[in-house]
Amino acid sequence: MNTSINVCPKQAICNLFNDRITTFKSKMSLEIYKKLYCNAKDEYWKECKRLTIINKTGKCADFVMPNSSLTIEQILDKMKEQGTI
């Protein structure tokens, strides 16, 4: 029996999913992120750096993409520098 979840549990509060990140040059690139992470099965969105940060802090800065090359610690440090957390 497959028990994987098909959508990210944090979609309701994620700025990326809710089209609130204005840095995307095209709607298509945003939709690709959503397809690959937000609306994928849990084996994909559980790797999302945005989800990890939201789970740790309750929010995520808009500079963080699901596949960010920054480590979680680097993201948290940058968010602290920006006063986001």
Secondary structure, 3 states (H helix, E strand, C coil): CCCCCCCCCCHHHCCCCCCCCCCCCCHHHHHHHHHHHHCCCHHHHCCCHHHHHHHHHCCCCCCCCCCCCCCHHHHHHHHHHHCCC
